[in-house]
Amino acid sequence: MDSGLPARHVGARTKSKPVYARFNAIEMLLFGLIGVALVDCAVIAWLVIRGFGD
């Protein structure tokens, strides 16, 4: 039986990439540096607040 419709190709599903795989190396380096800078700012703020408390 020919229905006149072309055969539908069913392909395998492609898996989505992990979140970290969407960034290149320079972007990962920049995100790491931003994280280190935020931790550094938090430590400095903690030391300043602690220094004013004494």
All heavy atoms as TSV, in Angstrom:
chain	resi	resn	atom	element	x	y	z
A	1	MET	N	N	0.832	-1.190	0.000
A	1	MET	CA	C	0.000	0.000	0.000
A	1	MET	C	C	0.873	1.249	0.000
A	1	MET	O	O	1.742	1.398	0.832
A	1	MET	CB	C	-0.853	0.021	1.264
A	1	MET	CG	C	-2.176	-0.645	1.026
A	1	MET	SD	S	-3.240	-0.743	2.462
A	1	MET	CE	C	-2.854	0.596	3.452
A	2	ASP	N	N	0.599	2.111	-0.949
A	2	ASP	CA	C	1.337	3.361	-1.027
A	2	ASP	C	C	0.387	4.493	-0.663
A	2	ASP	O	O	-0.598	4.733	-1.347
A	2	ASP	CB	C	1.892	3.536	-2.444
A	2	ASP	CG	C	2.775	4.771	-2.539
A	2	ASP	OD1	O	3.241	5.232	-1.472
A	2	ASP	OD2	O	2.983	5.259	-3.656
A	3	SER	N	N	0.681	5.166	0.440
A	3	SER	CA	C	-0.196	6.247	0.879
A	3	SER	C	C	0.122	7.566	0.189
A	3	SER	O	O	-0.604	8.533	0.350
A	3	SER	CB	C	-0.080	6.423	2.399
A	3	SER	OG	O	1.232	6.834	2.725
A	4	GLY	N	N	1.221	7.609	-0.521
A	4	GLY	CA	C	1.587	8.839	-1.203
A	4	GLY	C	C	2.434	9.768	-0.342
A	4	GLY	O	O	2.914	10.781	-0.814
A	5	LEU	N	N	2.617	9.423	0.908
A	5	LEU	CA	C	3.437	10.246	1.795
A	5	LEU	C	C	4.836	9.664	1.872
A	5	LEU	O	O	5.000	8.439	1.885
A	5	LEU	CB	C	2.834	10.292	3.199
A	5	LEU	CG	C	1.464	10.952	3.320
A	5	LEU	CD1	C	0.914	10.785	4.726
A	5	LEU	CD2	C	1.548	12.411	2.960
A	6	PRO	N	N	5.858	10.522	1.908
A	6	PRO	CA	C	7.218	9.982	2.025
A	6	PRO	C	C	7.445	9.359	3.402
A	6	PRO	O	O	6.791	9.725	4.381
A	6	PRO	CB	C	8.105	11.222	1.852
A	6	PRO	CG	C	7.234	12.375	2.175
A	6	PRO	CD	C	5.829	11.967	1.843
A	7	ALA	N	N	8.340	8.405	3.421
A	7	ALA	CA	C	8.654	7.729	4.681
A	7	ALA	C	C	9.322	8.715	5.633
A	7	ALA	O	O	10.158	9.519	5.232
A	7	ALA	CB	C	9.569	6.543	4.417
A	8	ARG	N	N	8.944	8.649	6.875
A	8	ARG	CA	C	9.497	9.565	7.877
A	8	ARG	C	C	10.732	8.932	8.489
A	8	ARG	O	O	10.694	7.802	8.964
A	8	ARG	CB	C	8.449	9.810	8.953
A	8	ARG	CG	C	8.817	10.919	9.874
A	8	ARG	CD	C	7.681	11.201	10.813
A	8	ARG	NE	N	8.277	11.429	12.120
A	8	ARG	CZ	C	7.706	11.158	13.268
A	8	ARG	NH1	N	6.516	10.663	13.286
A	8	ARG	NH2	N	8.317	11.400	14.393
A	9	HIS	N	N	11.811	9.688	8.483
A	9	HIS	CA	C	13.060	9.193	9.056
A	9	HIS	C	C	13.082	9.512	10.547
A	9	HIS	O	O	12.937	10.661	10.947
A	9	HIS	CB	C	14.254	9.840	8.356
A	9	HIS	CG	C	15.562	9.436	8.946
A	9	HIS	ND1	N	16.072	8.160	8.826
A	9	HIS	CD2	C	16.462	10.113	9.686
A	9	HIS	CE1	C	17.223	8.093	9.452
A	9	HIS	NE2	N	17.493	9.263	9.989
A	10	VAL	N	N	13.250	8.483	11.352
A	10	VAL	CA	C	13.313	8.671	12.793
A	10	VAL	C	C	14.763	8.492	13.203
A	10	VAL	O	O	15.293	7.384	13.155
A	10	VAL	CB	C	12.415	7.664	13.536
A	10	VAL	CG1	C	12.531	7.851	15.035
A	10	VAL	CG2	C	10.983	7.802	13.072
A	11	GLY	N	N	15.403	9.588	13.584
A	11	GLY	CA	C	16.806	9.531	13.983
A	11	GLY	C	C	16.946	9.448	15.489
A	11	GLY	O	O	16.000	9.664	16.242
A	12	ALA	N	N	18.141	9.131	15.906
A	12	ALA	CA	C	18.411	9.065	17.340
A	12	ALA	C	C	18.404	10.477	17.914
A	12	ALA	O	O	18.812	11.435	17.261
A	12	ALA	CB	C	19.752	8.399	17.584
A	13	ARG	N	N	17.934	10.600	19.122
A	13	ARG	CA	C	17.926	11.903	19.781
A	13	ARG	C	C	19.330	12.304	20.168
A	13	ARG	O	O	20.107	11.492	20.644
A	13	ARG	CB	C	17.098	11.839	21.058
A	13	ARG	CG	C	15.699	12.216	20.840
A	13	ARG	CD	C	15.022	12.374	22.159
A	13	ARG	NE	N	13.602	12.429	21.892
A	13	ARG	CZ	C	12.688	12.670	22.780
A	13	ARG	NH1	N	13.033	12.839	24.014
A	13	ARG	NH2	N	11.447	12.725	22.455
A	14	THR	N	N	19.609	13.571	19.965
A	14	THR	CA	C	20.913	14.067	20.383
A	14	THR	C	C	20.806	14.558	21.815
A	14	THR	O	O	19.836	15.226	22.182
A	14	THR	CB	C	21.382	15.219	19.474
A	14	THR	OG1	O	20.411	16.246	19.524
A	14	THR	CG2	C	21.546	14.746	18.050
A	15	LYS	N	N	21.801	14.220	22.599
A	15	LYS	CA	C	21.808	14.659	23.996
A	15	LYS	C	C	22.275	16.103	24.056
A	15	LYS	O	O	23.147	16.517	23.296
A	15	LYS	CB	C	22.753	13.794	24.829
A	15	LYS	CG	C	22.268	12.382	24.987
A	15	LYS	CD	C	23.210	11.602	25.882
A	15	LYS	CE	C	22.725	10.192	26.085
A	15	LYS	NZ	N	23.623	9.419	26.926
A	16	SER	N	N	21.695	16.871	24.960
A	16	SER	CA	C	22.147	18.243	25.122
A	16	SER	C	C	23.477	18.252	25.865
A	16	SER	O	O	23.767	17.379	26.681
A	16	SER	CB	C	21.115	19.066	25.884
A	16	SER	OG	O	20.926	18.507	27.162
A	17	LYS	N	N	24.283	19.258	25.577
A	17	LYS	CA	C	25.599	19.355	26.205
A	17	LYS	C	C	25.440	19.750	27.666
A	17	LYS	O	O	24.500	20.457	28.021
A	17	LYS	CB	C	26.433	20.420	25.503
A	17	LYS	CG	C	26.851	20.057	24.108
A	17	LYS	CD	C	27.715	21.154	23.538
A	17	LYS	CE	C	28.189	20.811	22.156
A	17	LYS	NZ	N	29.024	21.872	21.596
A	18	PRO	N	N	26.357	19.337	28.514
A	18	PRO	CA	C	26.336	19.819	29.893
A	18	PRO	C	C	26.550	21.331	29.931
A	18	PRO	O	O	27.082	21.919	28.996
A	18	PRO	CB	C	27.510	19.096	30.554
A	18	PRO	CG	C	27.872	17.992	29.646
A	18	PRO	CD	C	27.393	18.349	28.286
A	19	VAL	N	N	26.154	21.941	31.029
A	19	VAL	CA	C	26.221	23.400	31.131
A	19	VAL	C	C	27.650	23.894	30.976
A	19	VAL	O	O	27.910	24.868	30.279
A	19	VAL	CB	C	25.636	23.857	32.490
A	19	VAL	CG1	C	25.809	25.351	32.668
A	19	VAL	CG2	C	24.166	23.487	32.580
A	20	TYR	N	N	28.607	23.203	31.606
A	20	TYR	CA	C	29.985	23.670	31.548
A	20	TYR	C	C	30.606	23.485	30.170
A	20	TYR	O	O	31.607	24.108	29.859
A	20	TYR	CB	C	30.839	22.976	32.613
A	20	TYR	CG	C	30.902	21.484	32.466
A	20	TYR	CD1	C	31.834	20.886	31.643
A	20	TYR	CD2	C	30.013	20.667	33.154
A	20	TYR	CE1	C	31.889	19.514	31.496
A	20	TYR	CE2	C	30.060	19.295	33.020
A	20	TYR	CZ	C	31.003	18.724	32.189
A	20	TYR	OH	O	31.060	17.376	32.035
A	21	ALA	N	N	30.044	22.651	29.326
A	21	ALA	CA	C	30.622	22.408	28.005
A	21	ALA	C	C	30.235	23.493	27.007
A	21	ALA	O	O	30.759	23.535	25.910
A	21	ALA	CB	C	30.179	21.047	27.488
A	22	ARG	N	N	29.332	24.391	27.381
A	22	ARG	CA	C	28.914	25.443	26.464
A	22	ARG	C	C	29.901	26.599	26.428
A	22	ARG	O	O	29.801	27.463	25.578
A	22	ARG	CB	C	27.542	25.970	26.876
A	22	ARG	CG	C	26.467	24.941	26.720
A	22	ARG	CD	C	25.132	25.474	27.118
A	22	ARG	NE	N	24.140	24.418	27.028
A	22	ARG	CZ	C	23.022	24.391	27.690
A	22	ARG	NH1	N	22.735	25.360	28.515
A	22	ARG	NH2	N	22.179	23.404	27.543
A	23	PHE	N	N	30.826	26.661	27.370
A	23	PHE	CA	C	31.775	27.750	27.444
A	23	PHE	C	C	33.143	27.285	26.954
A	23	PHE	O	O	33.521	26.142	27.144
A	23	PHE	CB	C	31.903	28.257	28.881
A	23	PHE	CG	C	30.595	28.687	29.471
A	23	PHE	CD1	C	30.043	27.991	30.527
A	23	PHE	CD2	C	29.918	29.778	28.977
A	23	PHE	CE1	C	28.838	28.370	31.082
A	23	PHE	CE2	C	28.715	30.173	29.519
A	23	PHE	CZ	C	28.176	29.474	30.573
A	24	ASN	N	N	33.879	28.203	26.353
A	24	ASN	CA	C	35.237	27.846	25.940
A	24	ASN	C	C	36.202	28.088	27.097
A	24	ASN	O	O	35.805	28.499	28.188
A	24	ASN	CB	C	35.647	28.601	24.673
A	24	ASN	CG	C	35.619	30.092	24.864
A	24	ASN	OD1	O	35.662	30.574	25.988
A	24	ASN	ND2	N	35.548	30.830	23.770
A	25	ALA	N	N	37.473	27.839	26.866
A	25	ALA	CA	C	38.461	27.867	27.947
A	25	ALA	C	C	38.637	29.270	28.526
A	25	ALA	O	O	38.793	29.432	29.739
A	25	ALA	CB	C	39.787	27.336	27.441
A	26	ILE	N	N	38.612	30.286	27.673
A	26	ILE	CA	C	38.804	31.657	28.164
A	26	ILE	C	C	37.633	32.072	29.055
A	26	ILE	O	O	37.825	32.701	30.102
A	26	ILE	CB	C	38.973	32.624	26.973
A	26	ILE	CG1	C	40.263	32.304	26.243
A	26	ILE	CG2	C	38.960	34.067	27.440
A	26	ILE	CD1	C	40.488	33.100	24.992
A	27	GLU	N	N	36.422	31.699	28.661
A	27	GLU	CA	C	35.258	32.027	29.487
A	27	GLU	C	C	35.316	31.304	30.831
A	27	GLU	O	O	34.983	31.883	31.864
A	27	GLU	CB	C	33.975	31.677	28.746
A	27	GLU	CG	C	33.716	32.597	27.568
A	27	GLU	CD	C	32.585	32.107	26.701
A	27	GLU	OE1	O	32.284	30.898	26.745
A	27	GLU	OE2	O	32.011	32.928	25.972
A	28	MET	N	N	35.751	30.064	30.830
A	28	MET	CA	C	35.878	29.332	32.093
A	28	MET	C	C	36.934	29.980	32.985
A	28	MET	O	O	36.756	30.078	34.202
A	28	MET	CB	C	36.236	27.868	31.831
A	28	MET	CG	C	35.137	27.080	31.164
A	28	MET	SD	S	33.662	26.937	32.167
A	28	MET	CE	C	34.236	25.838	33.425
A	29	LEU	N	N	38.038	30.441	32.387
A	29	LEU	CA	C	39.072	31.123	33.150
A	29	LEU	C	C	38.535	32.413	33.754
A	29	LEU	O	O	38.773	32.709	34.927
A	29	LEU	CB	C	40.272	31.420	32.248
A	29	LEU	CG	C	41.407	32.218	32.886
A	29	LEU	CD1	C	42.069	31.396	33.980
A	29	LEU	CD2	C	42.416	32.638	31.848
A	30	LEU	N	N	37.780	33.165	32.975
A	30	LEU	CA	C	37.215	34.421	33.482
A	30	LEU	C	C	36.221	34.158	34.608
A	30	LEU	O	O	36.194	34.888	35.608
A	30	LEU	CB	C	36.544	35.193	32.349
A	30	LEU	CG	C	37.498	35.815	31.331
A	30	LEU	CD1	C	36.716	36.476	30.204
A	30	LEU	CD2	C	38.405	36.819	31.993
A	31	PHE	N	N	35.395	33.141	34.473
A	31	PHE	CA	C	34.449	32.808	35.546
A	31	PHE	C	C	35.196	32.384	36.801
A	31	PHE	O	O	34.800	32.723	37.918
A	31	PHE	CB	C	33.490	31.696	35.105
A	31	PHE	CG	C	32.447	32.164	34.112
A	31	PHE	CD1	C	32.087	31.351	33.060
A	31	PHE	CD2	C	31.840	33.396	34.242
A	31	PHE	CE1	C	31.132	31.755	32.139
A	31	PHE	CE2	C	30.891	33.818	33.323
A	31	PHE	CZ	C	30.537	32.993	32.275
A	32	GLY	N	N	36.275	31.657	36.628
A	32	GLY	CA	C	37.075	31.261	37.787
A	32	GLY	C	C	37.702	32.461	38.468
A	32	GLY	O	O	37.713	32.559	39.702
A	33	LEU	N	N	38.210	33.407	37.676
A	33	LEU	CA	C	38.802	34.609	38.246
A	33	LEU	C	C	37.761	35.475	38.947
A	33	LEU	O	O	38.034	36.074	39.991
A	33	LEU	CB	C	39.512	35.421	37.153
A	33	LEU	CG	C	40.791	34.798	36.606
A	33	LEU	CD1	C	41.311	35.626	35.448
A	33	LEU	CD2	C	41.834	34.677	37.692
A	34	ILE	N	N	36.562	35.535	38.397
A	34	ILE	CA	C	35.478	36.276	39.057
A	34	ILE	C	C	35.144	35.624	40.389
A	34	ILE	O	O	34.926	36.308	41.393
A	34	ILE	CB	C	34.237	36.348	38.134
A	34	ILE	CG1	C	34.526	37.283	36.960
A	34	ILE	CG2	C	33.010	36.812	38.899
A	34	ILE	CD1	C	33.465	37.253	35.880
A	35	GLY	N	N	35.107	34.296	40.426
A	35	GLY	CA	C	34.839	33.591	41.678
A	35	GLY	C	C	35.902	33.866	42.722
A	35	GLY	O	O	35.593	34.114	43.890
A	36	VAL	N	N	37.171	33.836	42.295
A	36	VAL	CA	C	38.265	34.119	43.232
A	36	VAL	C	C	38.174	35.555	43.730
A	36	VAL	O	O	38.390	35.840	44.912
A	36	VAL	CB	C	39.626	33.836	42.557
A	36	VAL	CG1	C	40.776	34.351	43.402
A	36	VAL	CG2	C	39.780	32.346	42.314
A	37	ALA	N	N	37.838	36.495	42.837
A	37	ALA	CA	C	37.717	37.899	43.235
A	37	ALA	C	C	36.583	38.084	44.237
A	37	ALA	O	O	36.706	38.864	45.197
A	37	ALA	CB	C	37.483	38.768	41.999
A	38	LEU	N	N	35.474	37.388	44.059
A	38	LEU	CA	C	34.355	37.508	45.001
A	38	LEU	C	C	34.732	36.958	46.375
A	38	LEU	O	O	34.396	37.557	47.404
A	38	LEU	CB	C	33.120	36.782	44.454
A	38	LEU	CG	C	32.440	37.455	43.263
A	38	LEU	CD1	C	31.324	36.562	42.724
A	38	LEU	CD2	C	31.888	38.812	43.649
A	39	VAL	N	N	35.430	35.842	46.391
A	39	VAL	CA	C	35.881	35.279	47.662
A	39	VAL	C	C	36.870	36.227	48.327
A	39	VAL	O	O	36.809	36.461	49.552
A	39	VAL	CB	C	36.509	33.882	47.443
A	39	VAL	CG1	C	37.207	33.390	48.691
A	39	VAL	CG2	C	35.447	32.885	47.005
A	40	ASP	N	N	37.761	36.815	47.538
A	40	ASP	CA	C	38.736	37.760	48.066
A	40	ASP	C	C	38.038	38.984	48.663
A	40	ASP	O	O	38.405	39.450	49.750
A	40	ASP	CB	C	39.694	38.167	46.953
A	40	ASP	CG	C	40.901	38.916	47.464
A	40	ASP	OD1	O	41.335	38.622	48.589
A	40	ASP	OD2	O	41.423	39.779	46.722
A	41	CYS	N	N	37.049	39.512	47.987
A	41	CYS	CA	C	36.296	40.661	48.513
A	41	CYS	C	C	35.580	40.301	49.807
A	41	CYS	O	O	35.515	41.115	50.738
A	41	CYS	CB	C	35.294	41.156	47.473
A	41	CYS	SG	S	36.059	41.996	46.090
A	42	ALA	N	N	35.035	39.098	49.876
A	42	ALA	CA	C	34.346	38.677	51.094
A	42	ALA	C	C	35.330	38.574	52.261
A	42	ALA	O	O	35.011	38.986	53.383
A	42	ALA	CB	C	33.656	37.336	50.865
A	43	VAL	N	N	36.526	38.052	52.010
A	43	VAL	CA	C	37.533	37.937	53.075
A	43	VAL	C	C	37.983	39.318	53.535
A	43	VAL	O	O	38.104	39.577	54.741
A	43	VAL	CB	C	38.731	37.092	52.584
A	43	VAL	CG1	C	39.897	37.193	53.547
A	43	VAL	CG2	C	38.311	35.644	52.404
A	44	ILE	N	N	38.217	40.233	52.588
A	44	ILE	CA	C	38.632	41.589	52.948
A	44	ILE	C	C	37.533	42.285	53.750
A	44	ILE	O	O	37.807	42.955	54.758
A	44	ILE	CB	C	39.008	42.385	51.683
A	44	ILE	CG1	C	40.299	41.824	51.103
A	44	ILE	CG2	C	39.159	43.868	51.990
A	44	ILE	CD1	C	40.653	42.381	49.739
A	45	ALA	N	N	36.278	42.146	53.313
A	45	ALA	CA	C	35.166	42.759	54.049
A	45	ALA	C	C	35.071	42.173	55.456
A	45	ALA	O	O	34.834	42.910	56.429
A	45	ALA	CB	C	33.861	42.540	53.291
A	46	TRP	N	N	35.259	40.869	55.584
A	46	TRP	CA	C	35.206	40.239	56.911
A	46	TRP	C	C	36.328	40.764	57.807
A	46	TRP	O	O	36.120	41.042	58.977
A	46	TRP	CB	C	35.306	38.725	56.748
A	46	TRP	CG	C	35.267	37.975	58.038
A	46	TRP	CD1	C	34.173	37.750	58.809
A	46	TRP	CD2	C	36.372	37.358	58.700
A	46	TRP	NE1	N	34.531	37.007	59.912
A	46	TRP	CE2	C	35.878	36.760	59.875
A	46	TRP	CE3	C	37.730	37.250	58.401
A	46	TRP	CZ2	C	36.698	36.076	60.738
A	46	TRP	CZ3	C	38.537	36.559	59.271
A	46	TRP	CH2	C	38.025	35.986	60.431
A	47	LEU	N	N	37.520	40.937	57.243
A	47	LEU	CA	C	38.637	41.464	58.027
A	47	LEU	C	C	38.407	42.916	58.436
A	47	LEU	O	O	38.731	43.313	59.556
A	47	LEU	CB	C	39.940	41.347	57.225
A	47	LEU	CG	C	40.480	39.929	57.041
A	47	LEU	CD1	C	41.650	39.939	56.069
A	47	LEU	CD2	C	40.889	39.338	58.368
A	48	VAL	N	N	37.838	43.719	57.540
A	48	VAL	CA	C	37.573	45.116	57.867
A	48	VAL	C	C	36.515	45.222	58.957
A	48	VAL	O	O	36.673	45.950	59.939
A	48	VAL	CB	C	37.144	45.884	56.586
A	48	VAL	CG1	C	36.558	47.256	56.942
A	48	VAL	CG2	C	38.337	46.045	55.657
A	49	ILE	N	N	35.425	44.482	58.810
A	49	ILE	CA	C	34.357	44.515	59.820
A	49	ILE	C	C	34.882	44.004	61.158
A	49	ILE	O	O	34.605	44.567	62.214
A	49	ILE	CB	C	33.142	43.679	59.337
A	49	ILE	CG1	C	32.491	44.382	58.150
A	49	ILE	CG2	C	32.142	43.465	60.455
A	49	ILE	CD1	C	31.460	43.542	57.446
A	50	ARG	N	N	35.670	42.967	61.110
A	50	ARG	CA	C	36.232	42.408	62.330
A	50	ARG	C	C	37.218	43.400	62.978
A	50	ARG	O	O	37.289	43.514	64.194
A	50	ARG	CB	C	36.942	41.119	61.958
A	50	ARG	CG	C	37.488	40.380	63.073
A	50	ARG	CD	C	36.806	39.112	63.308
A	50	ARG	NE	N	37.484	38.646	64.499
A	50	ARG	CZ	C	37.493	37.431	64.926
A	50	ARG	NH1	N	36.824	36.549	64.267
A	50	ARG	NH2	N	38.112	37.116	66.007
A	51	GLY	N	N	37.959	44.127	62.148
A	51	GLY	CA	C	38.895	45.115	62.661
A	51	GLY	C	C	38.203	46.290	63.330
A	51	GLY	O	O	38.666	46.814	64.339
A	52	PHE	N	N	37.047	46.708	62.754
A	52	PHE	CA	C	36.296	47.807	63.380
A	52	PHE	C	C	35.613	47.372	64.654
A	52	PHE	O	O	35.304	48.171	65.516
A	52	PHE	CB	C	35.251	48.351	62.400
A	52	PHE	CG	C	35.845	49.186	61.285
A	52	PHE	CD1	C	35.381	49.061	59.984
A	52	PHE	CD2	C	36.865	50.090	61.544
A	52	PHE	CE1	C	35.917	49.834	58.971
A	52	PHE	CE2	C	37.409	50.854	60.527
A	52	PHE	CZ	C	36.938	50.729	59.242
A	53	GLY	N	N	35.346	46.076	64.782
A	53	GLY	CA	C	34.683	45.586	65.987
A	53	GLY	C	C	35.586	45.567	67.200
A	53	GLY	O	O	35.121	45.612	68.344
A	54	ASP	N	N	36.880	45.528	67.005
A	54	ASP	CA	C	37.815	45.448	68.148
A	54	ASP	C	C	38.072	46.807	68.758
A	54	ASP	O	O	38.147	47.809	68.210
A	54	ASP	CB	C	39.150	44.827	67.699
A	54	ASP	CG	C	38.964	43.329	67.448
A	54	ASP	OD1	O	37.979	42.776	67.933
A	54	ASP	OD2	O	39.810	42.753	66.745
